[in-house]
Amino acid sequence: MTETTLILLTFLAVSPAIAVADWSRLPPLTDKNGFAGPFAGVSGGALLVAGGANFPDKKPWEGGTKVWYDRVFLLDRPDGSWKIAGRLPRPIGYGVSVSHRDGVVCVGGSDADRHYADAFRFKVEAGKLITVPLPALPKPLANACGALVGDALYVAGGQEKPDASEASKSVFVIDLAVAEPRWREIEACPGGGRILAVAATFDGAFWVAGGAALVVGKDAKVERRYLKDAYRYDPGRGWRRVADLPHPVVAAPSPAPFDAAGFYLLGGDDGSQVGSPPERHRGFSRTALRYDAKTDKWVEVGAMPCGPVTTSVTRWNDRWVIPSGEIRPGVRSPDVWSWTPGKQE
């Protein structure tokens, strides 16, 4: 019996709801450390994972240095092997990424020195990686969230600088289908600025859930205030608040997977271990939540076999893929998981 089978059987035994969902492990990334903040998407039928950051030598509490990357990894089939398809314009991570028209659109992000407003699309053509610039955001943003509603890409929240003392309240949208796409700012989310929220597309609307506000605390130190409020934006109608999450969710994989029943928040940091020594951290939440738009309720739908945060989600064939991510503060994993939501009872 494999390790993966043992993990799945354990979760099936303790959480009947997960029995109606199907998790499986794809080949791990070839970088043994894995990445936080990678971009992800699909082009030419292949899964692409790019950029991100890790601590390759020592952990942060040991004085390790965080390193950003520009490599683009490619997996052409679920039982295949990862290859290096090319490189991004620069080492970068913690931006927004979505798949659109056989390419991966990347917006914003950061490196060791600054945050970026840059946007670009990369895709695979004739076995080669091609990068095409897109209009830059009106301001630099990292740790924002975003999702596609049709051809419209929404980007919400984030922070403009690494040392920002408050999160951005701005929400921007760009129509990727027009000949000359341009960003425009729409009304701000009524819940205020936030970083590391989860974005979703469902029922023709753009959704924002959870995340963290930035506040100045003791000794003028910037702290995170964990959030559990959630909002829906309908073009032409504006924002409205929906049911609060049952607990705070920060940095869960985004944009959220969805099916006909609703969309899903997979794990995240619930704040329950804030202040604990990082070397004693038990790992992030593995609770899966589904939002039911008909009842305006959040429902727990079981436990996940993993709990990565600060990573992307992308649809590949008939499955949702969660590549790499941070599994404890300062610790990444090269594991790549895929999931198909089942019929929820």
N, C-alpha and C positions, 0 to 999 in steps of 0.2 A: 504494500500500500504506500502510495507516495505521500510526501509532506502536504502537498496541496489537497489531496483527498482527505487526509486526516483533519486539516483545518476546516474544510467545508462540512464534513460530517459532524464535527464538534458544534458548529454554528447551527446546523440543521437540527441537532438534538435539543439545544437549549432555546431555540427560537423558531417555532413552527411557521411563522409568517415568511421566513426566508426560504422555506421549501418551495414557494411559488416563484422564486427568482433563480437565475442561473448565473453564477460567477465562474470565471475560469482565468487562468494565468497565461498570458502570452509570454514569448521569450523575453527575458530581462534585457534592459539596455546594456551595452557592452562596457559602459563606464561603471565600475563596481560601486562607486559612491552614490550614483543617482543624482537627481537635480531637484531643487525647488524652483518654482517660477518658470517652467518650460512652456514654450508655445507648442501647440499640437493641432493637427488637422490632417486632411486627406487630399492627395493629388495623384492623378494617374492610377487610381485604384490602390495606391500604397498609403500606409500610415506613416506620418512624418512627425517627429518630435525634435524640437530645436531649442538651443539656448539654455537659459537657466543658470543656476549657481549652486556651488557646494563648498565644503571645507575639505580639500583633498588631503591635507596632512594631519593637522590637529583639530580637535573640536574647539568651538569658540571659547568654552570655559577653560581650555588649556592654552589659550593664546593663539589659536589657529586663525588663518587669514581666509576670508571669503573670496572665492574666485568665480568670475562670470565666464560663460563660454559662447562660442558662435557656431558650434557644430550642428549639422542637421542630420539626424538619424532616420533611416528609411527601412521599413519592413514591408515587403511586397506580398506576403501571405502569412496567415496566422501560425503556420508551422515552419516559417522561414527563418532567416538569420538577419540581424540588423546590419546595415551597411552605412557608411558615411556618404551621403548624397551630395554634400557641399557645405557651404558656410553662409551664415547670415552676414549682413553688411557690417556688423560689429558684434562683439560679445554683449549680450543683453538678456534680460529676463524680467519676470514680474509684470508683463504687459497683458493685453487682451488678445486672444486669438480665436478665430472661427474659420470653418471651411466654407468657401463660397466659389461656385462655378469652377470646380476642379483646381482650386488654389487655396492657400492658407493665408488669410489676412491677419496681420499682426499690427497692433496699435500700442504706442507708448512703451513703457518699461524703464529699466534702470541698469546701471552698471556700478562699479565701485565709486564713481565720482559724482554722478548726476542722474537726474531723471530726464526722459526724452518725450518729445511730442511726435516723433517720427511715426509714420505708418507705411507699410509696404505689403506687397503680396508676393509670395514665392510659390512656385509650382514646378512639377517635373514634366519636361517635354523631351521626348527622344532620349530618355536616360540621363538628361542633364538638368541641374537645378537652375532655374531662372528667377531672378528677383526683379520686381517692378515697383518703383516708388508710387505711393499714394499721397494725397494731400495730408499734410501734418495736422495734428490736433491744434486747436487754438492755444493750448498751453501744455507744458510737459505734465505727464501723469504716470505714476507707477502704482501698483496695488489697487487699480481700478477694477471694475467688473464690466462685462459687456455680453451682448447676445444679439443674434440676427432675428429680426421679425420680417419675414419675406426677404427682400433685398436690402432692408434698412438695418444698418449696424448701430446699435445704441451702446454708448460707453458712459458709465456713471461712477462718480466718486473718485477715490484715489488720493494721492498726495503729490504736490508739485515739486517738492524738494525732499532730499533725504532727511533733513532736520526740521521739516514742517511741524508746526505746533498745532495745526488743525487740518482736518481732512477737507478735500474739495467737495463743495455742494453741487458742482456743475454736472449737467447731463448733456451730452452731445450726440448727434445722430448724423449719419451720412448714408446716402442712397448709392449703393455700389453698382446699381444697374444702369445708371445714366452715363452718357459719354464723358462728362466732366463732373465727377462727384465733388461735392463740397461739404464740409462740416457746418452744421448750424447748431446753436445752443437752444435747448428747449427749457421749459420751466423746471426748476430744481425739485428734486425729490423732497416732499414735505417733512421727511424724517431727519433732514439735515445731512451734513457731510459724513462720509464713512469710507473706510478702507476695507479691503478684503471681504466685501460682501459677495453674495452669490447672485448672479444674474440668470434670468430664464426667459424663454419664449414659450408662450402657451396661449391658446384661445385668441390668437391675433394680437396679443398684448406683450409688453415688455415688463418684466418683474424684477424687483430688487428685494433681497431678504437678508437680514442679519448684517454682519460686518462689525466694525469697531469704530467708534468716534475717537478722536485724539483730543486729549485735554491736558492742560498744564497742572501737574500735581505738586507734591512736596519737592522742595529744593529746585523749583523751576524745571523739573524733569517731565518730559512728555510721556503720558501714560495712555493706555488704551481703555476705553469704556465699552464693554461687550454689549452688543445689541441683539434684540430678538424681534424687532418690529419688521414688517414686510409691506410692500406697496406694489400696486399695479398701475401701469401707464397705458392708456388707450389713445392712439393718435386721434386728435380732434376732440377728445373728451378730457384729457389730462389725467392727473394722478388721483388715486384713492387708496386709503389704507385698507389692508385686509387683516385677517386674523394674525395675531402674534405667534411666533414660534413657541413651542413648549419650553425651550431653553435657548440661551444665546448660541449662535453659530457664527464662527469667524473662520475665514480662509478655507471653507469647504471647496472641493473641486467645482470649477465653474467654466462655462455655463452649464446649468443643471440639465441632467437627462430628463426626458419626458416621454410619455406615451399617451394613449387616448384618455386615460383616467386623470392625469395631472402631471406635475413635475416633481422631481426628487432632490432632496438635500442629503448628500451622502457624507455623514460624519461631520468633521470640522472641529475646531477648538471651542469647547463650551465654557472655558474660563475656570473650570473647577480646579485646575492645578497651577494657576497663576501664583508665582512666588515660590513654588517648590524648586529645589535644586535640579537643574536640567539633567544631571546624571541619574536622578531618581525618577524622572518622568515616566509614567506608565504607558505613554502613547496617547494619541488623540482619540476622540470619540469614534465609535464604529456604528452608531445608531443611524439608520436610514429613515428619513421622514418623507412622506408624500403629501403634497398640497392638493386637496380636492376642491376645485373651483365651484362645484355645484353646492357644496355645503359650507364653504369657507372655513374648512378645518384642516389642521395638520394631524396626520396619523402616523404613528410609528409602524413601520412595515418590516421590522426585523433588524438583525445585526449584519454588518459587513465583515468579510474575512480580512479586511485591512482598514487602516485609518489614515491615509495620506492627506495632507493639507497643502496649500499653496501650489496647486497644480491645475492643469486644464482637463477638460472633458471634450471628447470628439466622437462623432458617430462614424463607425467604420463597418461597412456592409450592414449586417443586421444587429450590431452590438454597439454599446457605449464603452469607450476605452478611457481609462484613467491611467496616464503614464507617470511613473516615478512619483515625486513629491516628497514632502517632509513627514517623517513618521514620529519623530520626537524633536524637541528644540535643537537645532544644529545638526540633526541626523537625517540624511536622505536615504531613499531606497531605490535601487534600479528596477524593482519589480513593476510590471505592467499588467494591470488587471482589466478584464472586459466583463461586461454585464448586460443581460437582457432582462428588463423588468417583466415579471410574469403577471398573471391575472391575480390581482389583490382581492383577498376575501374580507 
